[in-house]
């Protein structure tokens, strides 16, 4: 598997470029293209800019065969490997190197200003990308060297999850006056309220005919007495009541369905 530095990408290709032999620089002042013999270039050919990892390479090649004439490795831009001239935007000074490590300075120029602009932008974009990669690498190193946030559970630590909302109670139905009313049993009937004249008596209807009734009266001693007009048709059986509260038989036979005391 090839490493990242083994891949080479092409950044820019220009079909026409002129190369000039320039005199040594006598002082620290900038280069001037007017000092070169611009009408008589020393070599003409094709320029190709490639990149391998973070390095850029300016290659001067033959137009037909593609043979390499000279190469300028560039580690940063602007820098010593590529310099501009003070009197034109179409000319540059390159520091070329051979395989033995020897270096020399030559002048290159483009006939069209657009080609010179593309040459400049290709180098700027590549090293802008290199700068961003370096900053991302430094940020990653700072994150790795900083304290790490431990989000794991400690021994014995628990977590509580509350899923769902609060259960709402269903409202109870209300009758007249705001009081709760219980629904009647299934298939049953509601007994009518007692008559106002017999507020102290509870009447239990019998199924033995219209003349058959059971009367229940509460006396002053809170004792319950049950009377039946027809003892033979009693559905509930005989009840024993205190002697003081049982009327004589003659009175019981002549009484009507409702007996009051």
TORLUMSE-113649 format. One record per residue (C-alpha): x, y, z; residue in one letter. Coordinates in steps of 0.001 Angstrom, whole numbers. Example, Ala and Ser with C-alpha at 12.3 -4.5 7.8 and 13.67 -1.06 7.14 Angstrom:
BEGIN
node X=12300; Y=-4500; Z=7800; code=a
node X=13670; Y=-1060; Z=7140; code=s
//
This chain:
BEGIN
node X=0; Y=0; Z=0; code=x
node X=1461; Y=3348; Z=-1046; code=x
node X=2057; Y=6024; Z=1570; code=x
node X=442; Y=9442; Z=1418; code=x
node X=3691; Y=11099; Z=270; code=x
node X=3975; Y=8780; Z=-2768; code=x
node X=986; Y=10345; Z=-4560; code=x
node X=1679; Y=13284; Z=-6862; code=x
node X=-1071; Y=15655; Z=-8003; code=x
node X=-937; Y=18252; Z=-10776; code=x
node X=-1758; Y=21808; Z=-9699; code=x
node X=-1195; Y=23752; Z=-12905; code=x
node X=141; Y=23295; Z=-16464; code=x
node X=1291; Y=26099; Z=-18781; code=x
node X=2274; Y=25271; Z=-22357; code=x
node X=4620; Y=28241; Z=-22933; code=x
node X=7268; Y=29612; Z=-20586; code=x
node X=10624; Y=31307; Z=-21228; code=x
node X=13780; Y=30786; Z=-19156; code=x
node X=16510; Y=33422; Z=-18701; code=x
node X=19995; Y=33303; Z=-17300; code=x
node X=20215; Y=36108; Z=-14775; code=x
node X=23274; Y=37888; Z=-13335; code=x
node X=24150; Y=37416; Z=-9672; code=x
node X=22392; Y=39784; Z=-7346; code=x
node X=24866; Y=42385; Z=-6050; code=x
node X=22742; Y=43609; Z=-3118; code=x
node X=19615; Y=42818; Z=-1185; code=x
node X=17454; Y=44828; Z=-3531; code=x
node X=14723; Y=43018; Z=-5485; code=x
node X=15273; Y=41460; Z=-8923; code=x
node X=14429; Y=43511; Z=-12030; code=x
node X=13340; Y=41832; Z=-15276; code=x
node X=14726; Y=44785; Z=-17249; code=x
node X=18257; Y=43546; Z=-16419; code=x
node X=17647; Y=40330; Z=-18361; code=x
node X=17823; Y=39830; Z=-22098; code=x
node X=14067; Y=39453; Z=-22523; code=x
node X=14252; Y=39338; Z=-26334; code=x
node X=16608; Y=36350; Z=-26270; code=x
node X=15377; Y=33654; Z=-23816; code=x
node X=17919; Y=30899; Z=-23091; code=x
node X=15306; Y=28163; Z=-23139; code=x
node X=11559; Y=27787; Z=-23934; code=x
node X=9291; Y=24945; Z=-22999; code=x
node X=6380; Y=23821; Z=-20795; code=x
node X=5827; Y=24416; Z=-17084; code=x
node X=4051; Y=21890; Z=-14838; code=x
node X=3390; Y=22406; Z=-11122; code=x
node X=2843; Y=19268; Z=-9042; code=x
node X=2408; Y=18530; Z=-5342; code=x
node X=3524; Y=15568; Z=-3251; code=x
node X=2282; Y=15718; Z=337; code=x
node X=3097; Y=19271; Z=1520; code=x
node X=5824; Y=19930; Z=-1043; code=x
node X=5258; Y=21629; Z=-4422; code=x
node X=7483; Y=21139; Z=-7476; code=x
node X=7856; Y=23530; Z=-10418; code=x
node X=8994; Y=21419; Z=-13365; code=x
node X=10311; Y=22815; Z=-16666; code=x
node X=9849; Y=20192; Z=-19373; code=x
node X=10357; Y=19858; Z=-23117; code=x
node X=7179; Y=20590; Z=-25085; code=x
node X=7428; Y=17515; Z=-27285; code=x
node X=9241; Y=14781; Z=-25346; code=x
node X=8362; Y=15885; Z=-21803; code=x
node X=11984; Y=15534; Z=-20762; code=x
node X=12807; Y=17369; Z=-17554; code=x
node X=14972; Y=20450; Z=-18064; code=x
node X=15031; Y=21791; Z=-14466; code=x
node X=13036; Y=21485; Z=-11256; code=x
node X=12448; Y=23857; Z=-8335; code=x
node X=11226; Y=22266; Z=-5063; code=x
node X=9040; Y=24683; Z=-3070; code=x
node X=8510; Y=24276; Z=686; code=x
node X=6726; Y=27609; Z=1252; code=x
node X=5307; Y=30448; Z=-782; code=x
node X=6264; Y=33234; Z=-876; code=x
node X=9802; Y=32222; Z=-26; code=x
node X=13335; Y=31798; Z=-1313; code=x
node X=12356; Y=29150; Z=-3896; code=x
node X=10023; Y=31547; Z=-5790; code=x
node X=10474; Y=35332; Z=-5821; code=x
node X=8743; Y=38082; Z=-7778; code=x
node X=10495; Y=40932; Z=-9623; code=x
node X=10002; Y=44593; Z=-8862; code=x
node X=9170; Y=45836; Z=-12373; code=x
node X=6721; Y=43245; Z=-13809; code=x
node X=4023; Y=40768; Z=-12812; code=x
node X=4855; Y=38280; Z=-15622; code=x
node X=8364; Y=37350; Z=-14446; code=x
node X=9676; Y=35374; Z=-11496; code=x
node X=12975; Y=34069; Z=-10103; code=x
node X=13211; Y=30313; Z=-9342; code=x
node X=15789; Y=28425; Z=-7320; code=x
node X=16353; Y=25148; Z=-9151; code=x
node X=18105; Y=22060; Z=-7773; code=x
node X=19531; Y=18911; Z=-9302; code=x
node X=19734; Y=15385; Z=-7908; code=x
node X=23115; Y=16098; Z=-6335; code=x
node X=21745; Y=18987; Z=-4264; code=x
node X=23342; Y=21779; Z=-6289; code=x
node X=21181; Y=24898; Z=-6752; code=x
node X=21077; Y=27877; Z=-9113; code=x
node X=18811; Y=30901; Z=-9760; code=x
node X=17078; Y=31410; Z=-13099; code=x
node X=14447; Y=33801; Z=-14404; code=x
node X=11143; Y=32651; Z=-15928; code=x
node X=8495; Y=34667; Z=-17717; code=x
node X=5092; Y=34257; Z=-19354; code=x
node X=3935; Y=35941; Z=-22523; code=x
node X=383; Y=36274; Z=-21170; code=x
node X=-503; Y=37886; Z=-17839; code=x
node X=-3287; Y=35325; Z=-17284; code=x
node X=-707; Y=32515; Z=-17257; code=x
node X=1311; Y=34391; Z=-14655; code=x
node X=-1843; Y=34848; Z=-12553; code=x
node X=-2668; Y=31118; Z=-12700; code=x
node X=902; Y=30247; Z=-11702; code=x
node X=658; Y=32515; Z=-8656; code=x
node X=-2802; Y=31279; Z=-7559; code=x
node X=-1843; Y=27589; Z=-7869; code=x
node X=1014; Y=28019; Z=-5422; code=x
node X=-1057; Y=30163; Z=-3023; code=x
node X=-3904; Y=27643; Z=-2877; code=x
node X=-1597; Y=24718; Z=-2195; code=x
node X=198; Y=26364; Z=699; code=x
node X=-3054; Y=27688; Z=2126; code=x
node X=-4162; Y=24074; Z=2325; code=x
node X=-837; Y=23155; Z=3967; code=x
node X=-1376; Y=25842; Z=6599; code=x
node X=-4866; Y=24570; Z=7409; code=x
node X=-3589; Y=21011; Z=7739; code=x
node X=-904; Y=22139; Z=10179; code=x
node X=-3463; Y=24008; Z=12304; code=x
node X=-5784; Y=20997; Z=12420; code=x
node X=-2900; Y=18775; Z=13467; code=x
node X=-1919; Y=21153; Z=16272; code=x
node X=-5523; Y=21323; Z=17498; code=x
node X=-5739; Y=17525; Z=17567; code=x
node X=-2529; Y=17315; Z=19570; code=x
node X=-3829; Y=19841; Z=22095; code=x
node X=-7059; Y=17850; Z=22517; code=x
node X=-5121; Y=14637; Z=23039; code=x
node X=-2786; Y=16200; Z=25604; code=x
node X=-5606; Y=17871; Z=27583; code=x
node X=-7660; Y=16253; Z=30350; code=x
node X=-10216; Y=13769; Z=29093; code=x
node X=-13836; Y=13918; Z=30247; code=x
node X=-14874; Y=10670; Z=31907; code=x
node X=-18534; Y=9985; Z=31089; code=x
node X=-18569; Y=6391; Z=32294; code=x
node X=-20602; Y=5098; Z=35238; code=x
node X=-18818; Y=4760; Z=38534; code=x
node X=-19192; Y=1633; Z=40656; code=x
node X=-22619; Y=1601; Z=42264; code=x
node X=-23888; Y=4572; Z=40273; code=x
node X=-27374; Y=4261; Z=38792; code=x
node X=-29534; Y=6286; Z=36456; code=x
node X=-33298; Y=6845; Z=36549; code=x
node X=-35400; Y=7248; Z=33423; code=x
node X=-38895; Y=8796; Z=33545; code=x
node X=-40763; Y=7687; Z=30429; code=x
node X=-44235; Y=9035; Z=29729; code=x
node X=-46252; Y=11894; Z=31198; code=x
node X=-48310; Y=12207; Z=34389; code=x
node X=-51448; Y=10053; Z=34479; code=x
node X=-54610; Y=12162; Z=34652; code=x
node X=-57614; Y=11033; Z=36713; code=x
node X=-60887; Y=10730; Z=34839; code=x
node X=-63525; Y=13186; Z=36153; code=x
node X=-66447; Y=11634; Z=37996; code=x
node X=-69938; Y=12404; Z=36666; code=x
node X=-71905; Y=14937; Z=38703; code=x
node X=-75641; Y=15141; Z=39162; code=x
node X=-77809; Y=18072; Z=40207; code=x
node X=-76215; Y=20124; Z=42964; code=x
node X=-72701; Y=18982; Z=42106; code=x
node X=-72934; Y=15642; Z=44030; code=x
node X=-71565; Y=12485; Z=42599; code=x
node X=-74174; Y=10003; Z=41360; code=x
node X=-73404; Y=6307; Z=41164; code=x
node X=-74771; Y=4542; Z=38093; code=x
node X=-77539; Y=1941; Z=38695; code=x
node X=-76589; Y=-1748; Z=38599; code=x
node X=-76935; Y=-3463; Z=35270; code=x
node X=-80504; Y=-4662; Z=34710; code=x
node X=-81685; Y=-3232; Z=38059; code=x
node X=-84266; Y=-618; Z=38968; code=x
node X=-84027; Y=2352; Z=41286; code=x
node X=-86600; Y=2271; Z=44160; code=x
node X=-88709; Y=5410; Z=44495; code=x
node X=-88049; Y=7682; Z=47506; code=x
node X=-90297; Y=7195; Z=50583; code=x
node X=-93457; Y=9268; Z=50958; code=x
node X=-93288; Y=12468; Z=52980; code=x
node X=-96085; Y=11292; Z=55276; code=x
node X=-94192; Y=8056; Z=56126; code=x
node X=-90697; Y=9463; Z=56572; code=x
node X=-90028; Y=7187; Z=59567; code=x
node X=-91129; Y=3955; Z=57789; code=x
node X=-89315; Y=1779; Z=55273; code=x
node X=-91610; Y=-206; Z=52990; code=x
node X=-90420; Y=-3410; Z=51344; code=x
node X=-92772; Y=-4578; Z=48560; code=x
node X=-93725; Y=-8292; Z=48415; code=x
node X=-94517; Y=-10358; Z=45337; code=x
node X=-97425; Y=-12205; Z=46934; code=x
node X=-100219; Y=-9843; Z=45695; code=x
node X=-101586; Y=-6386; Z=46367; code=x
node X=-102817; Y=-7263; Z=49849; code=x
node X=-99454; Y=-8643; Z=50927; code=x
node X=-96979; Y=-6165; Z=52507; code=x
node X=-94133; Y=-6152; Z=54965; code=x
node X=-93841; Y=-3232; Z=57320; code=x
node X=-90745; Y=-2208; Z=59188; code=x
node X=-90944; Y=385; Z=61936; code=x
node X=-88269; Y=1748; Z=64208; code=x
node X=-89494; Y=2381; Z=67712; code=x
node X=-87953; Y=4523; Z=70432; code=x
node X=-85639; Y=1713; Z=71477; code=x
node X=-84303; Y=1286; Z=67907; code=x
node X=-85746; Y=-2261; Z=67682; code=x
node X=-86920; Y=-3550; Z=64287; code=x
node X=-90339; Y=-5232; Z=63936; code=x
node X=-91461; Y=-6929; Z=60740; code=x
node X=-95199; Y=-7540; Z=60219; code=x
node X=-96840; Y=-9532; Z=57469; code=x
node X=-100546; Y=-9481; Z=56633; code=x
node X=-100397; Y=-13047; Z=55437; code=x
node X=-97903; Y=-15179; Z=57440; code=x
node X=-98388; Y=-18161; Z=55172; code=x
node X=-97013; Y=-16216; Z=52180; code=x
node X=-93901; Y=-14952; Z=53996; code=x
node X=-90910; Y=-15262; Z=51697; code=x
node X=-88382; Y=-14386; Z=54356; code=x
node X=-89405; Y=-16693; Z=57219; code=x
node X=-90600; Y=-15923; Z=60748; code=x
node X=-88911; Y=-13141; Z=62648; code=x
node X=-88862; Y=-12922; Z=66429; code=x
node X=-89546; Y=-9482; Z=67895; code=x
node X=-89853; Y=-8219; Z=71458; code=x
node X=-93268; Y=-8886; Z=73076; code=x
node X=-93798; Y=-5226; Z=73838; code=x
node X=-93741; Y=-4282; Z=70151; code=x
node X=-96020; Y=-7097; Z=68734; code=x
node X=-99683; Y=-6026; Z=68416; code=x
node X=-102520; Y=-8462; Z=69400; code=x
node X=-103740; Y=-10811; Z=66668; code=x
node X=-107175; Y=-9261; Z=66555; code=x
node X=-105742; Y=-5871; Z=65753; code=x
node X=-103419; Y=-7332; Z=63126; code=x
node X=-106345; Y=-8973; Z=61290; code=x
node X=-108453; Y=-5821; Z=61177; code=x
node X=-105526; Y=-3595; Z=60029; code=x
node X=-105021; Y=-2379; Z=56520; code=x
node X=-101893; Y=-2681; Z=54407; code=x
node X=-100224; Y=252; Z=56199; code=x
node X=-100033; Y=134; Z=60003; code=x
node X=-98885; Y=3186; Z=61942; code=x
node X=-98004; Y=3501; Z=65586; code=x
//
